[in-house]
Amino acid sequence: MTTTVFRNARIVDPSQDMDATGNIAVENGRIASCGGTGVPKGADAIDCTGKLIIPGLVDARVFVGEPGAEHRETIASVSDAAAAGGVTSLIMMPDTSPVIDDVALVEFVLRTAREQASVNIYPSAAMTKGLNGGELTEFGLLRDAGAVMLTNGRNTVANNLVLRRALTYARDFGLVVASETQDETLAAQGVMNEGLFASWLGLEGIPREAEIIPLERDLRLAELTGARYHAAKISTSESVEAIRNAKTRGTSVTCGVSINHISLNENDIGEYRTFFRLSPPLRSEDDRRAMVAALESGDIDIIVSSHDPQDVDTKRLPFADAADGAIGLETLLAAALRLHHNGDVPLLRLIDAMSTRPARIFGLDAGSLKPGSRADLAVVDPDEPWLVSKEELRSRSKNTPFEDARFQGRVTATMVAGRFVYEIS
Amino acid sequence: MVFPHRHLLGINGLTELDISFLLDKADEAVKLSRQREKKTSSLRGLTQINLFFEASTRTQASFELAGKRLGADVMNMSVVNSSVKKGETLIDTAMTLNAMHPDILVVRHSSAGATALLAQKVGCSVVNAGDGAHEHPTQALLDALTIRREKGRISGLVVAICGDVLHSRVARSNIILLSALGASIRVIAPSTLLPTGIEQMGVEVFHSMEEGLRGGDVVMMLRLQRERMTGSFVPSVREYFRYFGLDTQKLAFASPDALVMHPGPMNRGVEIASEIADGPQSVIEAQVEMGVAVRMAVMEALLLSGNGGPAL
């Protein structure tokens, strides 16, 4: 078995609190050594001078179109997109058709991934049947089949008692419950952040309270039940505050933010650009700044792409009639590096938030370059300038809010279990 | 002067000069419309399609007449009950019509931004005849023309816009246009019918007609949709009329020579009493006349002096 050695790289591995120059050796699909200077005889040496090596990214929120909407994204195509973005592990959302709420569907995803995917695909399972917020699914059987977390997907559970029971029952099986919170009655027909800008555009707004009220309820129920709760995708400064308070009270809570919400704000919608129509909606610049600060401090634990493929049939419509969502796997790292380049968040914390921390929260064998770990890693040129071009995206859907964006820093190679799954041409 | 726009998608984006140019041109069109011979040939040979995704008899008729008076061939397409229901999208419909080589599309749609989206996809000029709660530029222009002709000026006037500002594209376009021409704008409505951030839109906000109308030169009433009258935004028609309907007592707070306006169609007894609508201060019929003139001016400006010109 050949050994691959990445020479003279800047190794950034939050799991070892490491940011140092050295070599990484990969043998039999595992990390053999990390940080030394030696090159074993007969090893395949790759010069990585000026490059970063990071543990492969772990994206905890990815929507895929398979089964049911394969024209938007398949497990194979999402895997290609992930590899190009340095994402070596992803948690797939259960919002498919049919919904992943049954053991057979978890098995379908894992089987398809085994046969067709080059990155690690971890299915999550619906917390309620059909994601309808009523009847609980078989948490134990789903976990044993391979589901790594429970979630109600895009929907918020409205019924407090159902949520309480779900949290209580999930606790017994050690499963994390990840929730996006939006009160349907307050959000009503809203399509963007409520405020002056929405008013001028003549679009119905979604008040920030539509997120905060159910989030605060969830946090109280998490405290009551002792369950492991993950606020999947927050968008307001008050949500940050609520999470911080819950953490102070000792609740077992973690929190995520999408790359879009820390990179963009509502003004990016401009003249009704539907690729910026997201759920939760993009908020104000003050919210974005508050979340960036919370990311830096660790109050926000992780960054997700919230990759959500939509096609022209759902996006090339008037703003109010279009679907929510944006793709993000291929631009996740580059967009996050903006926060490093402009000094907002240290590199080590950024990689932690996109790799080590999500792996730890969801119990995945990922997010580390320690010797013995599975050799999932990305080689990154931290300074390479590039322009996002629709044509070059590997995702089947092209609904990126970063179309024609200029980035600094790009994944040049991605390795999963010791095998290159992506190399820049 | 050359009118430097290919489309009219909103008042936002027009300069004060653009607006005055259109109003002056509309004054000419009024003269023409009052003659026995009302037809010119300035748009002869050009094709105008009125594409209405939302029913509207008045606006559609006004645009049709405007086009005909300019000599254009006018076709009306009401898409409210046709192919769109069969799953054809806005863009598909637009592309189909575009292939027929129209020179100008007049579009009304229930979604904000729909006309702008359409304008990106077609090769001819587009006039926004109302898009959701966003803008209704020709309505604001005709309101301004009516005011200017009645009062001789717009600058310095106090204009009170009353009623359902939240859902009103007429209010948004008027706020932008009349502010640009130097009027001071007040809005009067219950808070449930006002958009978030209204106080940052350069207007004074009132929740009482008596206070808001005091000393006003123009009272512009807005239509309240029937489905919004019964418990969702306001509790009942009678409560609404009691506090926000324009009647003789409330109108008395405005200047004695204040103009009363309404974009139509009116709900008599809901937002406006019949005696006011038909009374001496009402210029509601004049608004209809100015509507045709303004639309003639807009289409001529876009097609003859606009930088777009007819699609080739």
Interface residues (C-beta under 8 A of the other chain):
Chain A: E194 G195 L196 F197 A198 S199 W200 L201 G202 L203 G205 E271 Y272 D313 R316 L317 P318 F319 A320 D321
Chain B: N12 T89 L90 I91 H109 S111 A112 G113 A114 A116 L117 D131 G132 A133 H134 E135 R169 R172 P195 T196 G197 I198 Q200 M201
